Amino acid sequence: MARPLCLLFDCDGTLVDSEPLLAAEMETSLTAAGLPFQASDYVGEFRGARFRHIVAELESRHGAVDPDRLEVLERDMRANLNRRLATDLTPITGAAEALAALSGHPMGVVSNGPINKIRTSLLATNLEPVFGDHLFSAYEAQCWKPDPCLYRHAGAMLGYAPEDCVAIDDALVGVQAALNAGMTVIHLNRFPDAEETPEGAIMITSMFQLPTVIARLEHDRQRSLSRA
């Protein structure tokens, strides 16, 4: 009997509904620094992207900002965001139920965000016990989605080859990263009318659907192994 599939979850927008809070803080901070930004821009154009990538794109449109000012801006924005995450954050609908149903699988969180943001988010939503220390931040790995190395790093740290991992991600940058890493990918597409699931990924529109999809993948995998 093969080991259960290793499940690698994105954090923001997949496990926790942090994106509205993040977008609001970015609107305040970036606009004040002379980089006009609306919260709707995050969901519409930058969802899942690295903060410094967003800043670089805005600077190309509106002009450069002093690097020292940007450093202070990012530090203060993240401090404000962490305070809001600790008090206002909620889990994505169905996430807690899906994790409970899949408790027999090894699991990790794979995020472009800093490790303290991941921990704050999971603690605030009571999801932290599910993952323990299996938290993989791009800032620690020095590798950001859509580069596939972050997902590969997480799988390797948990002792799994890419073909034995399933990545669950809501953002297209994460979906593409996991596809390029050679993993099975489930796209949590909460905006199916506005966003197309990339070829090769499995689309779900609710986390309540996840256990059924994982069960089907496990069944197909076991059947394939038994024929080998």
C-alpha positions as CSV (number, residue, x, y, z in Angstrom):
1,M,0.0,0.0,0.0
2,A,1.5,3.3,-1.1
3,R,1.7,6.2,1.3
4,P,-1.2,8.7,1.2
5,L,-0.7,11.6,-1.2
6,C,1.0,14.7,0.3
7,L,-1.3,17.7,0.3
8,L,0.3,21.1,-0.1
9,F,-2.0,24.1,0.5
10,D,-1.6,27.7,-0.5
11,C,-2.6,30.0,2.4
12,D,-4.1,33.3,1.3
13,G,-7.4,32.7,-0.5
14,T,-7.2,28.9,-0.2
15,L,-7.2,28.3,3.6
16,V,-7.9,31.8,4.9
17,D,-9.8,34.8,3.6
18,S,-7.0,37.2,4.0
19,E,-7.0,38.8,0.6
20,P,-9.6,41.5,1.3
21,L,-7.5,42.6,4.4
22,L,-4.3,42.5,2.5
23,A,-5.7,44.5,-0.5
24,A,-7.1,47.2,1.9
25,E,-3.8,47.6,3.6
26,M,-2.0,47.8,0.3
27,E,-4.4,50.4,-1.0
28,T,-3.7,52.6,2.0
29,S,0.1,52.2,2.1
30,L,0.9,52.2,-1.6
31,T,-1.3,55.2,-2.4
32,A,0.2,57.2,0.4
33,A,3.7,56.5,-1.1
34,G,2.6,57.8,-4.5
35,L,1.8,54.5,-6.1
36,P,-2.0,54.7,-6.8
37,F,-3.6,51.4,-5.9
38,Q,-7.1,50.2,-5.3
39,A,-8.1,47.1,-3.3
40,S,-9.9,45.8,-6.4
41,D,-6.6,45.9,-8.3
42,Y,-5.3,43.1,-6.2
43,V,-8.0,40.6,-7.0
44,G,-8.2,41.8,-10.6
45,E,-4.5,41.8,-11.5
46,F,-2.1,40.9,-8.7
47,R,-3.7,38.1,-6.7
48,G,-1.0,35.8,-5.3
49,A,1.9,37.9,-6.6
50,R,4.9,38.8,-4.5
51,F,4.6,42.3,-2.8
52,R,7.8,43.5,-4.4
53,H,6.7,42.4,-7.8
54,I,3.5,44.5,-7.4
55,V,5.6,47.5,-6.3
56,A,7.9,47.2,-9.2
57,E,5.0,47.1,-11.6
58,L,3.4,50.1,-10.1
59,E,6.7,52.0,-10.2
60,S,7.0,51.3,-13.9
61,R,3.6,53.0,-14.3
62,H,3.9,55.9,-11.8
63,G,7.6,56.5,-11.2
64,A,10.1,55.2,-8.7
65,V,9.8,55.6,-5.0
66,D,12.8,56.0,-2.7
67,P,14.0,52.4,-1.6
68,D,14.3,53.5,2.0
69,R,10.7,54.8,2.0
70,L,9.6,51.5,0.4
71,E,11.3,49.5,3.2
72,V,9.5,51.5,5.9
73,L,6.2,51.2,3.9
74,E,6.4,47.4,3.7
75,R,7.4,47.0,7.3
76,D,4.5,49.2,8.6
77,M,2.0,47.6,6.2
78,R,2.9,44.1,7.3
79,A,2.7,45.2,11.0
80,N,-0.8,46.7,10.4
81,L,-1.9,43.6,8.4
82,N,-0.7,41.2,11.1
83,R,-2.8,43.1,13.7
84,R,-5.9,42.8,11.5
85,L,-5.2,39.2,10.7
86,A,-5.1,38.3,14.4
87,T,-8.6,39.9,15.0
88,D,-10.5,40.0,11.7
89,L,-9.4,36.9,9.7
90,T,-11.8,34.1,8.9
91,P,-11.1,30.7,7.2
92,I,-12.2,30.1,3.7
93,T,-15.6,28.5,3.7
94,G,-15.2,24.7,3.9
95,A,-11.5,24.8,4.6
96,A,-11.8,23.5,8.2
97,E,-14.2,20.7,7.2
98,A,-12.0,19.6,4.3
99,L,-8.9,19.5,6.5
100,A,-10.7,17.4,9.1
101,A,-11.9,15.0,6.4
102,L,-8.3,14.7,5.0
103,S,-6.5,14.2,8.3
104,G,-4.9,11.0,7.3
105,H,-2.7,12.8,4.7
106,P,0.6,14.6,5.4
107,M,0.0,18.3,4.8
108,G,1.9,21.5,4.5
109,V,1.3,25.2,3.7
110,V,3.2,26.7,0.8
111,S,3.0,30.5,0.6
112,N,4.6,33.5,-1.0
113,G,4.1,35.3,2.3
114,P,6.5,35.7,5.3
115,I,6.4,32.9,7.8
116,N,5.1,35.1,10.6
117,K,2.1,36.0,8.4
118,I,1.4,32.4,7.7
119,R,1.5,31.5,11.4
120,T,-0.6,34.5,12.4
121,S,-3.2,33.5,9.8
122,L,-3.4,29.9,10.9
123,L,-3.5,30.7,14.6
124,A,-6.3,33.3,14.1
125,T,-8.4,30.7,12.2
126,N,-7.6,27.7,14.5
127,L,-6.0,25.8,11.6
128,E,-2.5,25.9,13.0
129,P,-2.6,22.5,14.8
130,V,-3.3,20.8,11.4
131,F,0.0,21.8,10.0
132,G,2.4,22.3,12.9
133,D,5.8,23.3,11.6
134,H,5.1,22.2,8.0
135,L,5.0,25.8,6.9
136,F,7.0,26.8,3.8
137,S,7.5,30.5,3.1
138,A,9.0,31.9,-0.1
139,Y,11.0,34.3,2.1
140,E,12.8,31.5,3.8
141,A,13.3,29.4,0.7
142,Q,14.2,32.5,-1.3
143,C,12.0,31.3,-4.1
144,W,8.6,32.8,-5.1
145,K,5.7,31.4,-7.1
146,P,5.3,31.2,-10.1
147,D,8.8,29.6,-9.9
148,P,8.1,25.9,-9.3
149,C,11.0,25.6,-6.8
150,L,8.9,26.6,-3.8
151,Y,6.5,23.7,-4.2
152,R,9.3,21.3,-5.0
153,H,11.1,22.5,-1.9
154,A,8.1,21.9,0.3
155,G,7.5,18.4,-1.1
156,A,11.1,17.5,-0.7
157,M,11.2,18.7,2.9
158,L,8.2,16.5,3.7
159,G,9.9,13.5,2.0
160,Y,7.8,13.3,-1.1
161,A,8.5,13.4,-4.8
162,P,6.5,15.8,-6.9
163,E,4.4,13.0,-8.5
164,D,3.2,12.0,-5.0
165,C,2.1,15.6,-4.1
166,V,-1.2,17.4,-4.7
167,A,-1.1,21.2,-4.6
168,I,-4.2,23.1,-3.8
169,D,-4.0,26.8,-4.8
170,D,-6.5,29.5,-5.7
171,A,-4.1,31.9,-7.5
172,L,-3.0,31.4,-11.1
173,V,0.7,32.0,-10.1
174,G,0.5,29.2,-7.6
175,V,-1.4,26.8,-9.9
176,Q,1.2,27.4,-12.6
177,A,4.1,26.9,-10.2
178,A,2.8,23.6,-9.0
179,L,2.0,22.4,-12.5
180,N,5.6,23.2,-13.5
181,A,6.8,21.4,-10.4
182,G,5.3,18.2,-11.8
183,M,2.6,17.9,-9.2
184,T,-1.1,17.2,-9.5
185,V,-2.8,20.5,-9.1
186,I,-6.3,21.4,-7.8
187,H,-7.3,25.0,-8.6
188,L,-9.7,26.4,-6.0
189,N,-11.5,28.7,-8.5
190,R,-13.8,30.9,-6.4
191,F,-14.3,33.3,-9.4
192,P,-15.2,30.8,-12.2
193,D,-17.0,33.5,-14.2
194,A,-13.9,35.7,-14.3
195,E,-11.0,33.3,-14.1
196,E,-10.1,30.3,-16.3
197,T,-8.5,27.2,-14.7
198,P,-5.2,26.4,-16.5
199,E,-5.0,23.3,-18.7
200,G,-3.8,20.4,-16.6
201,A,-5.3,21.5,-13.3
202,I,-8.4,20.2,-11.7
203,M,-11.0,22.9,-10.9
204,I,-13.1,23.0,-7.8
205,T,-15.2,26.0,-6.8
206,S,-15.6,25.2,-3.1
207,M,-13.3,23.6,-0.5
208,F,-16.2,21.3,0.4
209,Q,-15.5,19.5,-2.9
210,L,-11.8,18.8,-2.0
211,P,-12.2,15.5,0.0
212,T,-14.1,13.9,-2.9
213,V,-11.5,14.9,-5.4
214,I,-8.6,13.6,-3.3
215,A,-10.4,10.3,-2.7
216,R,-10.8,9.9,-6.5
217,L,-7.1,10.7,-7.0
218,E,-6.1,8.2,-4.4
219,H,-8.4,5.5,-5.9
220,D,-7.0,6.1,-9.4
221,R,-3.4,6.1,-8.0
222,Q,-3.9,2.8,-6.1
223,R,-5.4,1.1,-9.2
224,S,-2.5,2.3,-11.3
225,L,0.0,1.0,-8.8
226,S,-1.7,-2.4,-8.6
227,R,-1.4,-2.8,-12.4
228,A,2.2,-1.9,-12.4
